[in-house]
Amino acid sequence: MINSLRLLNFKPFENQFLKFRPLTLLCGLNSSGKSSVLQSLLLLRQSYQQGLLPNIGLALNGELICIGTAQDALFERASKEEIGFDIIWENDTEGIWRFNYDREVDVLNLASSSIPPEVYQSSIFTNNFHYLQAERMGTRSFNEMSYSQVRRLRQIGTKGEYTAHFLSIYGDKDIPNVNLSHPKAKSPELVNQVEAWIGEVSPGTRLKIAPKPDIERMSFQYYYGDSNPYRATNVGFGISYTLPIIVAVLASEPGTLILIENPEAHLHPKGQSQMGSLLALAASCGVQIVIETHSDHVLNGIRLAVHGGKIDPKDVQLHFFQRQEKEGQSFTEVVSPRIDRNGRLDQWPEGFFDEWDKSLEALLEPVGE
C-alpha cells in the first residue's frame, strides 16, 4: 500500500509531497492538478507494461494515459530539466525514479533510479490494479469481450468496457472480502453482491448477461423483479457508469490499488453518498482506493462511514488542490483537511465543497424591492 508520493517538476508541480492512506480523496477546482497525481502513477505502470521500465524511460502515451509530448509533462518553470517520482510503501520500501528531458527528440529518458526488486511486485505494476477513467462506457446493448484482459489479467478496462465479460466469468465466485457483503444479497457470489449494491442506486436492479462469441460481444440487459429484460440503452446512464466501480471494488483482493475518476458521474445525490460509503468500507478491508471527485455527497458518504465506525479516520486522507497566483505566475497549493472520529473536518479552505453554504447565504438575503 502506498504511503506517500512526491512529484518533482511534473506538470503543475515543482516539488509536491502527498500522503496516501487506504482511502485518498483528491478534490479541487478544474485544472488544479488532481488528475496529474493519478497520471504519475499511471505513467509508471504504463511505462512498465510497455517495457520502458525499469531501464529506458517513460511511455507518455498508451492505453492508460496520453500525456502528449515530454515538454507537456515537464513543469514549465523547472530549473532542471528532470522529472522525478518518489513513492514510499507501507513497509518503508522506497522507489525513486529520475527522468531527463531530451529536448532534441522530446523524450524522457531514465537518468537514475533506486528500486528494490520488490517495488515492481507492488500493486501499481501487477494485476492487483484497476483504473476507471472519468469517461466510462455509457449505455450499450452489447459490450466488448477480451480474453487476455479478463481471463489473463483480470481487468475490466479503463472505461469499464469489459465489465459484462468479467461478470460472465467470475460472477459465480464469492467476493474475497466478506466484510463487503451486502446484507440483502442472495449469496456471497459476485453477481449477487453486485446486484445488491447496485440496488442502492436503483432498487431492484437485476443483470442479464449472455456471451455472443460469434461476434465477440456480450449481450447486456437489466430487469426488475418479474419484468421483461430492458436493453441497457433504455436504462439510465448512472447504472452503466456505476457498475464497473462496484464490480472492481467487490472483486478486489486486499492489497489491490484502485484509481477512480469521478465516481459520482450520472448518480443522484443518494447514490453518490452510498458510493462514498462503499468506497470507505472497501478501504477498511485492505483495498487501497484513490478517487478524484467534485462531489460533496461522496465526501459526506465517507464522513458518515467514519462516523458510523465503518472506517478509521486515520485511514482517510483528503487533499484539496487550489490554483494560486503570485507575481503574475500561477502555482498549485495543496491543503489537506483532517477528519476526526465524528466525521468532522478540522478546516474548510475557500472553495472546498462550500458552494452550498455560499448559495444558502445568498438565498437567505432578502431581495431588494
C-alpha positions in Angstrom: 0.0 0.0 0.0 1.3 3.4 -1.0 2.2 5.7 2.0 3.4 8.8 0.1 4.2 10.3 -3.3 6.5 13.1 -4.2 6.3 14.8 -7.6 9.2 16.7 -8.9 8.9 19.0 -12.0 5.8 17.1 -13.2 3.1 19.2 -14.9 1.9 21.9 -12.4 4.1 20.6 -9.6 7.7 21.8 -8.9 8.0 19.8 -5.7 4.9 18.4 -4.2 4.6 15.8 -1.4 1.3 13.9 -0.8 0.4 11.5 1.9 -1.7 8.5 0.9 -4.0 6.3 3.1 -6.2 3.3 2.3 -8.8 5.9 1.1 -7.4 9.0 -0.5 -9.7 11.7 -1.9 -8.4 14.3 -4.4 -10.6 17.4 -4.9 -10.4 20.9 -6.1 -11.4 23.2 -9.0 -10.9 22.1 -12.6 -7.3 22.2 -13.9 -5.9 22.4 -10.4 -3.6 19.3 -10.6 -5.8 16.5 -9.3 -5.5 14.4 -12.4 -1.8 14.9 -12.6 -1.4 12.9 -9.4 -3.2 9.9 -10.9 -1.3 10.3 -14.1 2.0 10.0 -12.3 1.0 6.5 -11.1 -0.4 5.6 -14.5 2.7 6.7 -16.3 4.9 4.4 -14.2 2.5 1.5 -14.8 2.2 2.2 -18.5 6.0 2.5 -18.9 6.5 -0.8 -17.2 3.8 -2.5 -19.3 5.4 -1.2 -22.5 8.9 -2.4 -21.4 10.4 1.0 -20.9 10.9 0.5 -17.2 13.0 -0.4 -15.3 15.7 0.6 -17.8 14.8 3.1 -20.5 12.3 5.9 -19.7 8.7 7.0 -19.7 6.0 5.9 -22.1 4.0 9.1 -22.3 1.2 7.8 -24.5 -0.6 4.4 -24.4 -3.7 2.6 -23.3 -3.8 4.0 -19.8 -2.9 7.7 -20.3 -1.9 10.1 -23.1 0.2 13.0 -21.9 1.3 14.2 -25.3 4.9 15.4 -25.5 7.7 15.3 -23.0 7.5 19.0 -22.8 3.9 18.7 -21.8 4.9 16.6 -18.8 7.7 18.9 -17.7 6.9 21.7 -15.2 7.1 24.9 -17.2 9.4 26.7 -14.8 11.7 23.8 -14.0 15.2 24.9 -13.0 16.4 21.5 -14.1 15.0 19.6 -17.0 14.3 16.5 -15.0 11.1 14.8 -13.8 11.0 12.8 -10.6 8.6 10.4 -8.9 9.3 9.2 -5.3 7.0 6.6 -3.8 7.1 5.1 -0.3 5.1 2.0 0.6 3.8 0.9 4.0 6.7 -1.4 4.6 9.1 1.6 4.1 10.1 0.3 0.7 11.0 3.3 -1.5 11.0 3.7 -5.2 12.9 6.7 -6.7 12.8 7.5 -10.4 14.5 10.4 -12.2 14.0 11.1 -15.9 16.0 13.6 -18.1 14.3 15.6 -20.7 16.0 15.2 -24.1 14.9 18.3 -25.9 16.2 17.2 -29.3 14.0 14.2 -29.6 11.4 15.2 -27.0 11.6 12.2 -24.8 12.1 11.5 -21.1 15.0 9.1 -20.5 15.7 7.3 -17.3 18.5 9.2 -15.6 18.7 7.2 -12.4 16.6 5.1 -10.1 16.7 3.4 -6.7 14.4 0.5 -7.0 14.4 -2.6 -4.7 13.3 -5.7 -6.6 10.0 -5.9 -4.7 8.9 -2.5 -6.0 7.9 -4.0 -9.3 5.8 -6.6 -7.4 3.6 -3.9 -5.9 0.1 -3.2 -7.0 1.0 -0.4 -9.4 2.7 -2.9 -11.6 0.7 -6.1 -11.1 -2.8 -7.4 -11.9 -4.0 -6.2 -8.5 -4.9 -2.9 -10.0 -7.8 -1.1 -11.6 -8.1 2.3 -13.2 -11.5 3.7 -14.1 -11.4 6.9 -16.0 -14.0 9.7 -16.0 -15.2 8.8 -19.5 -16.6 5.4 -18.8 -18.7 3.2 -21.1 -22.2 4.6 -21.4 -25.3 2.5 -22.2 -24.6 -0.2 -24.8 -26.8 -3.2 -25.8 -23.6 -5.1 -26.5 -20.3 -4.9 -24.5 -16.8 -5.9 -25.5 -15.1 -9.1 -24.8 -11.3 -9.6 -24.1 -10.0 -13.0 -23.0 -6.5 -11.6 -22.5 -7.7 -8.6 -20.4 -10.4 -10.5 -18.4 -9.1 -14.1 -18.1 -5.3 -13.5 -18.0 -5.1 -10.1 -16.4 -8.4 -9.9 -14.5 -9.0 -6.4 -15.8 -12.4 -4.7 -16.6 -10.9 -2.0 -18.8 -10.2 1.7 -18.1 -13.7 2.6 -19.4 -15.3 -0.5 -17.8 -15.8 -1.9 -21.2 -15.1 -5.5 -20.1 -17.3 -5.4 -17.1 -20.0 -7.7 -18.6 -17.4 -10.2 -19.7 -15.8 -10.1 -16.3 -19.1 -10.9 -14.6 -19.9 -13.7 -17.0 -16.6 -15.4 -16.0 -16.2 -14.6 -12.3 -19.8 -13.8 -11.3 -20.4 -17.1 -9.6 -17.2 -16.8 -7.4 -17.5 -15.5 -3.9 -16.2 -12.0 -3.2 -12.8 -12.0 -1.5 -13.8 -9.5 1.2 -16.7 -10.9 3.3 -16.9 -7.6 5.2 -18.2 -6.0 1.9 -21.2 -8.4 1.8 -24.4 -6.6 1.3 -27.0 -7.6 4.0 -29.7 -8.0 1.3 -27.6 -10.1 -1.2 -28.8 -13.6 -2.0 -25.4 -15.0 -1.6 -21.7 -14.1 -1.3 -21.3 -14.6 -5.1 -20.0 -11.6 -7.0 -23.0 -11.2 -9.3 -25.5 -11.3 -6.3 -23.4 -8.9 -4.4 -23.2 -6.5 -7.4 -26.9 -6.6 -7.8 -27.5 -5.8 -4.1 -25.1 -2.9 -4.1 -26.4 -1.5 -7.4 -29.8 -1.6 -5.7 -28.5 1.3 -3.5 -28.6 3.3 -6.7 -31.5 1.7 -8.5 -33.6 -0.6 -6.2 -34.5 -4.0 -7.6 -32.0 -4.0 -10.5 -31.0 -7.4 -11.8 -28.5 -8.2 -14.5 -28.9 -10.5 -17.5 -25.6 -11.2 -19.3 -25.1 -13.6 -22.2 -22.0 -14.1 -24.3 -22.2 -13.8 -28.1 -18.9 -15.4 -29.1 -19.7 -15.3 -32.8 -19.5 -11.5 -32.7 -17.1 -11.3 -29.7 -19.6 -9.3 -27.8 -21.6 -9.6 -24.5 -25.3 -9.1 -24.5 -26.2 -6.9 -21.6 -29.7 -6.3 -20.2 -31.3 -5.2 -17.0 -34.6 -6.3 -15.4 -36.6 -5.5 -12.3 -38.5 -8.2 -10.4 -40.6 -10.2 -12.9 -40.3 -7.6 -15.7 -39.1 -8.3 -19.2 -35.4 -7.5 -19.7 -34.6 -4.0 -20.7 -31.9 -3.1 -23.2 -29.1 -1.2 -21.5 -29.8 1.7 -23.8 -33.2 2.0 -22.1 -31.7 2.2 -18.6 -30.2 5.4 -17.1 -26.5 6.3 -17.6 -26.0 6.2 -13.8 -26.2 2.4 -13.6 -23.8 1.9 -16.6 -21.3 4.3 -15.1 -21.5 2.9 -11.6 -21.5 -0.8 -12.4 -17.7 -1.0 -13.3 -16.8 0.7 -10.0 -18.9 -1.7 -7.9 -17.5 -4.8 -9.8 -13.9 -3.6 -9.4 -14.4 -2.9 -5.7 -16.2 -6.1 -4.8 -13.9 -8.4 -6.9 -10.6 -6.9 -5.5 -8.5 -8.7 -3.0 -6.8 -6.9 -0.1 -3.7 -5.2 -1.4 -5.3 -4.1 -4.7 -4.9 -0.5 -5.8 -8.0 1.2 -7.5 -7.8 4.6 -9.1 -11.2 6.2 -9.9 -12.1 9.4 -11.6 -15.5 11.0 -10.8 -17.2 8.0 -9.1 -20.3 10.3 -8.8 -20.8 10.7 -12.5 -24.5 10.5 -13.5 -25.6 9.5 -10.0 -28.3 11.2 -7.9 -27.2 12.5 -4.5 -28.3 9.4 -2.5 -26.3 7.2 -4.9 -23.3 9.5 -4.6 -23.4 9.2 -0.8 -23.8 5.4 -1.0 -20.8 5.3 -3.3 -18.7 7.2 -0.8 -19.8 4.8 1.9 -18.9 1.7 -0.2 -15.5 3.0 -1.1 -14.8 3.7 2.5 -15.9 0.2 3.5 -13.7 -1.3 0.8 -10.7 0.7 2.0 -11.3 -0.6 5.5 -10.9 -4.1 4.1 -7.4 -3.6 2.8 -8.1 -2.3 -0.7 -6.3 1.0 -1.4 -8.6 3.5 -3.3 -7.6 6.8 -4.7 -10.5 8.9 -6.0 -10.8 12.2 -7.9 -14.1 13.8 -7.2 -16.1 17.0 -7.4 -19.0 15.6 -5.2 -19.7 16.8 -1.7 -22.1 13.9 -1.4 -19.3 11.4 -2.0 -17.3 13.2 0.7 -20.2 13.1 3.1 -20.7 9.4 2.4 -17.1 8.9 3.5 -17.7 11.2 6.6 -20.8 9.2 7.5 -18.8 5.9 7.2 -16.2 7.3 9.6 -19.0 8.5 12.0 -20.6 5.0 11.8 -17.3 3.2 12.6 -17.0 1.6 9.2 -13.5 3.1 8.6 -10.9 4.6 11.0 -10.4 8.3 10.4 -6.7 7.6 10.2 -7.3 5.6 7.1 -8.8 8.6 5.2 -6.7 11.2 3.5 -8.2 14.4 2.0 -6.3 16.7 -0.4 -7.7 19.9 -1.8 -6.0 21.4 -4.8 -6.3 25.1 -5.5 -4.6 27.4 -8.1 -2.9 30.5 -6.7 -1.2 33.4 -8.4 1.8 35.3 -7.2 3.7 37.9 -9.1 1.9 37.0 -12.3 2.7 33.3 -12.1 0.3 30.6 -11.1 1.0 27.6 -8.9 -0.9 24.8 -7.2 -1.3 24.7 -3.4 -2.5 21.6 -1.7 -4.4 21.8 1.6 -5.1 18.6 3.5 -8.0 18.8 5.9 -8.1 16.1 8.6 -11.2 14.1 9.6 -11.9 13.1 13.2 -13.8 10.2 14.7 -17.1 12.1 14.4 -16.6 12.7 10.7 -15.9 16.3 11.2 -13.1 18.2 9.4 -10.6 20.5 11.1 -10.7 23.1 8.3 -12.8 24.2 5.3 -10.5 26.2 3.0 -12.1 28.6 0.5 -13.5 26.6 -2.4 -13.5 23.2 -0.5 -17.1 21.9 -1.1 -18.5 25.2 0.2 -20.7 26.1 -2.7 -23.9 25.0 -0.9 -23.2 27.3 2.0 -22.5 30.2 -0.3 -25.7 29.6 -2.2 -27.7 29.3 1.0 -26.3 32.5 2.4 -27.2 34.3 -0.9 -30.8 32.9 -0.8 -31.2 34.0 2.8 -30.5 37.5 1.9 -33.8 39.4 1.3 -34.5 40.5 -2.2 -34.5 44.3 -2.6 -37.6 45.9 -3.8 
